[in-house]
C-alpha cells in the first residue's frame, strides 16, 4: 500500500486507491459521473435542441476494465508493470489497480514473477535496450481467461520464448492465448506490425447485443464491457426493425452484428486489417440466412457509397471525430437517421453544430465509460422529421 489520500465509495465501504499518488490513471478518483464541464456543455446542447437534461449512464466503479495496455520497465530482478507518470517515461507500478478486472492484476503479477524467473530485461527508453516493452491483457468474460500480448523490442519472437514459457506455467488455465508482437522502433506507439501466436485461440469471444463478437489481439475493443453492453443496447433501440443500415468505423462489429438478425441489410465499413479479421469471424458465426443480409465494405469511411439511401447510418469514429469528407457527405445528402457514438466531447459538439440544421438532434445520452477520468462517451440520435 502507498498511503493514498483519495478514496471512493463502493456501496457503504470506503475504498482507498493504493497507487494515488503518483498514478495518473484516475484523475477524478471517487468523483462519480462525468466531468462537470463536459456535462454542462452537453446539457446546454440538449436544452438548445429542446431536449430534457441528459442523465449520465454509469456502471461499476471498480473492476470494470477488461482490457489494459501496461508498460514494462525496471530491472529483471525488480520489474515494474504499470503506467507512466504524467509527461514522463517514469513508470508507476500498479499491482493492485482497483479499476482492473482481477484477472488483469493476476496476469500482471504472474508476468512479474516470470520476468524474475527468466532474467528477461525490461525495456529502457533512453538506451533503447531490453526485451519486453509492454504487455496487453484482454479478459474474456465468459471464461475469465486472458488474451496476453508480449510486446518486444525486436523482430524475433524467440527473444521472448523463455519468458512466454514461464508465464504460461504460472498463469495456467488463466490464459486464453499468448502472443508475441514485435516493435523494435524508437517510438511511443505501443504495438508493432509483426505478430506471432505462441499458444491459444485466435480471438477473444464476447456476447454483445445478442451476437458473438470476436476480438483478435490487434483489434480495437472497449475496455468497459459492462457499460459498453448498455451503450450498444441504446444504439439498437434507435434502429427500427427492417431498416437498411450502414455502419461506419465498424471495427469488429461490436455494435452492428447484433442488428443483422432484424435488419433488412447491414453494410459494415472498416479499414483496419485486425478489425476486419474480427468482423469476418463474427459474420461467420451468424446463421447463414442472417449473414446473407450483411456485407463488408473495406477501406476508408469516406469511400462508402449509399449513405443517403440508408435508413440508419451508425458511426463510431476515433477520438478525432468524423472524417471531414464523411461529415460533408452526411450534410449534403443526409440519411433518415444518424446514430453517432463519440468519444470526444469537443468533436461531438462541433459535429452536432454542423449536423443539426439538416438532421435535428432527437436524443442525447452521455456514458461514464471510463470511471474516475475526464473521458466521456456520447451517444446521440439525429433524425429527419418523421424518421
C-alpha positions as CSV (number, residue, x, y, z in Angstrom):
1,X,0.0,0.0,0.0
2,X,1.2,3.5,-0.8
3,X,-0.6,5.8,1.6
4,X,-3.2,7.1,-0.8
5,X,-5.2,10.2,0.2
6,X,-8.0,9.8,-2.3
7,X,-10.9,7.5,-1.7
8,X,-14.2,6.4,-3.2
9,X,-17.2,4.5,-2.0
10,X,-18.3,1.1,-3.2
11,X,-21.7,0.6,-1.6
12,X,-21.2,1.6,2.0
13,X,-17.5,0.7,2.1
14,X,-14.8,3.4,1.7
15,X,-12.2,2.4,-0.8
16,X,-8.7,3.9,-1.0
17,X,-6.5,3.5,-4.0
18,X,-3.1,2.1,-3.2
19,X,-1.4,3.9,-6.1
20,X,-2.6,7.5,-5.7
21,X,-0.4,9.4,-5.9
22,X,1.5,9.2,-8.3
23,X,-0.6,7.1,-10.7
24,X,-2.3,9.4,-13.3
25,X,-4.8,6.9,-14.5
26,X,-7.8,8.1,-12.3
27,X,-7.6,11.9,-12.1
28,X,-11.2,12.1,-10.8
29,X,-11.0,9.1,-8.4
30,X,-14.1,8.9,-6.4
31,X,-15.9,11.8,-8.1
32,X,-18.5,9.7,-9.9
33,X,-20.4,10.6,-13.1
34,X,-18.5,12.7,-15.7
35,X,-16.5,15.9,-15.5
36,X,-18.8,18.8,-14.6
37,X,-17.6,21.0,-17.5
38,X,-18.4,18.2,-20.0
39,X,-21.8,17.6,-18.5
40,X,-22.6,21.3,-18.6
41,X,-21.8,21.6,-22.3
42,X,-23.9,18.5,-23.2
43,X,-26.8,19.8,-21.1
44,X,-26.6,23.2,-22.8
45,X,-26.7,21.5,-26.2
46,X,-29.7,19.4,-25.1
47,X,-31.5,22.5,-23.9
48,X,-30.9,24.3,-27.1
49,X,-32.3,21.3,-29.0
50,X,-35.4,21.3,-26.8
51,X,-34.4,18.0,-25.1
52,X,-34.6,17.2,-21.4
53,X,-31.3,17.4,-19.4
54,X,-29.4,14.2,-20.2
55,X,-28.7,11.8,-17.3
56,X,-25.3,10.2,-17.2
57,X,-25.3,6.4,-17.5
58,X,-22.9,4.8,-15.1
59,X,-21.7,1.3,-14.4
60,X,-19.5,-0.4,-11.8
61,X,-16.9,1.9,-10.3
62,X,-14.3,-0.8,-9.9
63,X,-13.2,-4.0,-11.7
64,X,-14.7,-2.8,-14.9
65,X,-11.5,-2.7,-17.1
66,X,-11.4,-5.8,-19.2
67,X,-8.6,-4.5,-21.5
68,X,-5.3,-2.9,-20.5
69,X,-2.0,-2.0,-22.1
70,X,0.7,-1.7,-19.5
71,X,4.3,-0.6,-19.8
72,X,7.1,-2.9,-18.5
73,X,10.2,-1.2,-17.1
74,X,12.6,-1.5,-14.2
75,X,15.1,-4.3,-13.9
76,X,14.8,-8.1,-14.4
77,X,15.2,-8.6,-10.7
78,X,12.6,-5.9,-9.8
79,X,10.3,-5.4,-12.8
80,X,7.6,-2.8,-12.8
81,X,4.3,-3.1,-14.7
82,X,2.0,-0.1,-14.9
83,X,1.6,3.3,-16.4
84,X,3.8,6.3,-17.0
85,X,3.7,9.3,-14.6
86,X,2.3,12.3,-16.3
87,X,4.5,13.7,-19.0
88,X,7.4,11.2,-18.5
89,X,8.6,7.7,-19.0
90,X,8.9,7.2,-15.3
91,X,6.8,4.1,-14.6
92,X,4.3,3.8,-11.8
93,X,3.9,0.2,-10.7
94,X,0.2,-0.7,-10.1
95,X,0.0,-4.3,-8.8
96,X,-3.3,-3.7,-7.1
97,X,-5.2,-1.5,-9.6
98,X,-8.8,-1.2,-8.5
99,X,-10.3,-0.5,-11.9
100,X,-8.7,-3.6,-13.5
101,X,-10.6,-6.8,-13.7
102,X,-9.0,-9.0,-11.1
103,X,-7.7,-11.3,-13.9
104,X,-5.6,-8.4,-15.3
105,X,-3.9,-7.9,-11.9
106,X,-3.3,-11.7,-11.6
107,X,-1.7,-12.0,-15.1
108,X,0.5,-8.9,-14.4
109,X,1.6,-10.5,-11.2
110,X,2.4,-13.8,-13.0
111,X,4.4,-11.8,-15.6
112,X,6.4,-10.0,-12.9
113,X,7.4,-13.4,-11.5
114,X,8.1,-14.8,-14.9
115,X,10.4,-11.9,-15.7
116,X,12.4,-12.6,-12.5
117,X,12.4,-16.4,-13.1
118,X,13.9,-15.9,-16.6
119,X,16.0,-12.8,-16.1
120,X,14.3,-11.1,-19.0
121,X,15.4,-7.5,-19.1
122,X,12.6,-4.9,-19.4
123,X,12.9,-2.1,-21.9
124,X,14.9,1.1,-21.1
125,X,13.7,4.1,-23.1
126,X,16.8,6.2,-23.2
127,X,19.2,3.4,-24.2
128,X,16.6,1.7,-26.4
129,X,17.7,-1.6,-24.8
130,X,16.0,-4.5,-23.2
131,X,13.5,-7.1,-24.4
132,X,10.0,-6.5,-23.0
133,X,8.3,-3.1,-23.7
134,X,4.6,-3.6,-22.9
135,X,2.0,-6.2,-22.1
136,X,-1.6,-6.1,-23.4
137,X,-4.1,-8.1,-21.4
138,X,-7.7,-8.7,-22.5
139,X,-10.1,-10.7,-20.3
140,X,-12.8,-12.8,-21.9
141,X,-15.9,-12.5,-19.7
142,X,-17.4,-16.0,-20.3
143,X,-14.3,-17.8,-19.2
144,X,-12.4,-15.2,-17.1
145,X,-9.2,-16.1,-19.2
146,X,-6.8,-13.6,-20.6
147,X,-5.5,-13.0,-24.1
148,X,-1.9,-11.8,-23.4
149,X,0.4,-10.0,-25.9
150,X,4.1,-9.6,-25.0
151,X,5.3,-6.5,-26.9
152,X,9.0,-7.0,-27.5
153,X,11.9,-4.7,-28.6
154,X,12.9,-6.8,-31.6
155,X,12.0,-8.7,-34.7
156,X,12.4,-12.3,-33.5
157,X,9.7,-14.0,-31.4
158,X,12.3,-16.3,-30.0
159,X,13.5,-13.4,-27.8
160,X,10.5,-13.9,-25.5
161,X,10.4,-17.7,-25.7
162,X,11.7,-18.4,-22.2
163,X,9.5,-15.7,-20.7
164,X,6.5,-16.9,-22.6
165,X,7.0,-20.5,-21.2
166,X,7.4,-19.2,-17.7
167,X,4.3,-17.1,-17.9
168,X,2.3,-19.9,-19.4
169,X,3.3,-22.1,-16.5
170,X,2.5,-19.5,-13.8
171,X,-0.8,-18.4,-15.4
172,X,-2.0,-21.9,-16.2
173,X,-5.7,-22.1,-17.0
174,X,-5.9,-18.3,-16.7
175,X,-4.5,-17.9,-20.2
176,X,-6.8,-17.7,-23.2
177,X,-3.9,-17.2,-25.6
178,X,-0.4,-15.9,-25.7
179,X,1.1,-13.7,-28.4
180,X,4.3,-12.0,-29.4
181,X,4.3,-8.6,-31.0
182,X,7.5,-7.1,-32.4
183,X,8.1,-3.3,-32.0
184,X,11.8,-2.6,-32.5
185,X,11.4,1.1,-33.3
186,X,12.2,4.1,-31.2
187,X,8.6,5.2,-30.8
188,X,5.8,5.8,-28.2
189,X,3.5,3.7,-30.3
190,X,2.7,0.5,-28.3
191,X,2.1,-2.2,-30.8
192,X,4.3,-3.0,-33.8
193,X,3.3,-4.6,-37.1
194,X,4.6,-8.1,-36.6
195,X,2.6,-10.8,-34.8
196,X,3.1,-14.4,-33.8
197,X,0.6,-16.6,-31.9
198,X,2.5,-18.6,-29.4
199,X,-0.5,-20.5,-28.0
200,X,-4.3,-20.5,-27.7
201,X,-7.2,-19.2,-29.8
202,X,-7.1,-16.5,-32.4
203,X,-9.6,-14.2,-30.8
204,X,-11.5,-13.4,-27.6
205,X,-15.2,-14.1,-27.9
206,X,-17.8,-11.9,-26.3
207,X,-21.6,-11.8,-26.4
208,X,-22.6,-8.2,-27.2
209,X,-26.1,-7.1,-28.4
210,X,-27.2,-10.7,-28.8
211,X,-24.4,-11.6,-31.2
212,X,-21.0,-13.3,-30.9
213,X,-18.2,-10.7,-31.3
214,X,-14.6,-11.6,-31.8
215,X,-11.5,-9.6,-30.9
216,X,-8.1,-10.5,-32.4
217,X,-5.3,-9.0,-30.3
218,X,-4.6,-6.2,-32.7
219,X,-8.3,-5.1,-32.9
220,X,-9.8,-2.2,-31.1
221,X,-12.2,-3.1,-28.2
222,X,-13.9,-1.2,-25.4
223,X,-12.3,-1.7,-22.0
224,X,-15.5,-1.2,-20.0
225,X,-17.6,-4.1,-21.3
226,X,-20.4,-3.9,-18.7
227,X,-21.2,-0.3,-19.8
228,X,-20.5,-1.0,-23.4
229,X,-23.3,-3.6,-23.4
230,X,-25.7,-0.8,-22.3
231,X,-24.4,1.6,-24.9
232,X,-24.9,-1.0,-27.7
233,X,-28.4,-1.7,-26.5
234,X,-29.2,2.1,-26.7
235,X,-28.0,2.2,-30.3
236,X,-30.1,-0.8,-31.1
237,X,-33.2,0.9,-29.6
238,X,-32.8,3.7,-32.2
239,X,-32.6,1.3,-35.2
240,X,-36.1,0.2,-36.4
241,X,-36.8,-3.4,-37.4
242,X,-36.3,-3.9,-41.1
243,X,-34.0,-0.9,-41.6
244,X,-31.2,-0.7,-44.1
245,X,-28.2,0.1,-42.0
246,X,-24.7,1.3,-42.8
247,X,-22.1,1.2,-40.0
248,X,-19.0,3.4,-40.5
249,X,-15.8,2.7,-38.5
250,X,-17.4,-0.7,-37.5
251,X,-14.3,-2.3,-36.1
252,X,-15.0,-6.0,-35.3
253,X,-18.8,-5.2,-35.5
254,X,-19.5,-4.9,-31.7
255,X,-22.4,-2.6,-32.5
256,X,-23.7,-3.8,-35.8
257,X,-23.5,-7.6,-35.5
258,X,-26.5,-7.6,-33.2
259,X,-28.5,-5.6,-35.7
260,X,-28.2,-8.0,-38.6
261,X,-30.8,-10.5,-37.4
262,X,-33.6,-7.9,-37.5
263,X,-32.4,-5.5,-40.3
264,X,-33.2,-5.7,-44.0
265,X,-29.5,-5.2,-44.6
266,X,-26.3,-4.1,-42.8
267,X,-23.2,-2.8,-44.6
268,X,-20.1,-2.8,-42.3
269,X,-17.3,-0.4,-43.1
270,X,-13.8,-0.8,-41.6
271,X,-10.3,-0.2,-42.8
272,X,-8.1,-1.8,-40.1
273,X,-7.0,-5.4,-41.0
274,X,-7.4,-6.6,-37.5
275,X,-10.9,-5.2,-37.2
276,X,-11.8,-6.7,-40.5
277,X,-10.5,-10.1,-39.3
278,X,-12.6,-10.0,-36.2
279,X,-15.6,-8.8,-38.2
280,X,-15.4,-11.7,-40.5
281,X,-15.3,-14.1,-37.6
282,X,-18.4,-12.5,-36.2
283,X,-20.2,-12.8,-39.6
284,X,-19.2,-16.4,-39.9
285,X,-20.8,-17.2,-36.5
286,X,-24.2,-15.9,-37.7
287,X,-26.8,-18.3,-39.2
288,X,-26.4,-18.4,-43.0
289,X,-29.8,-16.8,-43.7
290,X,-29.0,-14.0,-41.3
291,X,-25.4,-13.5,-42.5
292,X,-26.7,-13.1,-46.1
293,X,-28.1,-9.7,-45.1
294,X,-24.6,-8.4,-44.2
295,X,-21.9,-7.0,-46.5
296,X,-18.4,-5.8,-45.7
297,X,-17.1,-2.6,-47.3
298,X,-13.3,-2.4,-46.5
299,X,-11.4,0.8,-46.8
300,X,-11.9,4.4,-45.6
301,X,-15.3,5.6,-44.4
302,X,-15.2,8.4,-46.9
303,X,-15.3,5.9,-49.8
304,X,-18.5,4.2,-48.7
305,X,-21.4,4.6,-51.1
306,X,-25.1,4.8,-50.4
307,X,-25.1,6.7,-47.1
308,X,-28.1,8.8,-48.2
309,X,-30.0,5.7,-49.2
310,X,-29.6,4.1,-45.8
311,X,-32.5,4.2,-43.3
312,X,-29.9,4.4,-40.5
313,X,-26.2,5.3,-40.5
314,X,-24.3,4.3,-37.4
315,X,-20.9,5.9,-36.9
316,X,-18.4,5.3,-34.1
317,X,-15.3,7.3,-35.2
318,X,-12.0,7.6,-33.4
319,X,-11.3,10.4,-31.0
320,X,-10.7,13.0,-33.7
321,X,-14.3,12.5,-34.9
322,X,-15.8,12.0,-38.3
323,X,-13.5,12.4,-41.3
324,X,-14.2,15.8,-42.9
325,X,-15.3,14.0,-46.1
326,X,-17.8,11.8,-44.2
327,X,-19.3,14.8,-42.5
328,X,-19.6,16.7,-45.7
329,X,-21.4,13.8,-47.4
330,X,-23.8,13.5,-44.4
331,X,-24.6,17.2,-44.7
332,X,-25.0,17.2,-48.5
333,X,-27.3,14.1,-48.6
334,X,-28.4,13.2,-45.1
335,X,-29.8,9.8,-44.3
336,X,-33.1,9.4,-42.5
337,X,-31.3,8.7,-39.2
338,X,-27.8,9.0,-37.9
339,X,-26.6,7.4,-34.7
340,X,-23.3,8.9,-33.6
341,X,-21.1,7.4,-30.9
342,X,-18.4,9.9,-30.0
343,X,-15.5,9.5,-27.5
344,X,-14.6,13.3,-27.7
345,X,-17.0,15.9,-26.3
346,X,-15.2,18.6,-28.3
347,X,-15.5,16.7,-31.6
348,X,-19.1,15.7,-30.9
349,X,-20.2,19.3,-30.2
350,X,-18.5,20.5,-33.4
351,X,-20.3,17.8,-35.4
352,X,-23.6,18.4,-33.7
353,X,-23.4,22.1,-34.6
354,X,-22.9,21.2,-38.2
355,X,-25.5,18.4,-38.4
356,X,-28.4,20.0,-36.6
357,X,-29.5,22.3,-39.4
358,X,-30.1,19.3,-41.7
359,X,-30.6,16.5,-39.1
360,X,-32.2,17.6,-35.9
361,X,-30.9,16.2,-32.6
362,X,-33.5,13.9,-31.2
363,X,-31.8,12.3,-28.2
364,X,-28.5,12.5,-26.3
365,X,-27.1,10.1,-23.7
366,X,-23.6,10.5,-22.1
367,X,-21.9,7.4,-20.7
368,X,-19.2,7.4,-17.9
369,X,-17.4,4.7,-19.9
370,X,-14.1,5.4,-18.0
371,X,-15.0,6.0,-14.4
372,X,-12.7,8.3,-12.4
373,X,-11.4,10.0,-15.6
374,X,-12.5,13.0,-17.7
375,X,-13.3,10.8,-20.7
376,X,-16.9,10.8,-21.9
377,X,-18.7,8.6,-24.5
378,X,-21.7,10.4,-26.0
379,X,-24.4,8.6,-28.0
380,X,-26.8,10.7,-30.0
381,X,-29.6,10.3,-32.4
382,X,-30.0,12.8,-35.3
383,X,-33.1,12.3,-37.5
384,X,-35.3,13.9,-40.1
385,X,-38.8,14.8,-39.2
386,X,-40.9,11.7,-39.0
387,X,-38.0,9.4,-39.3
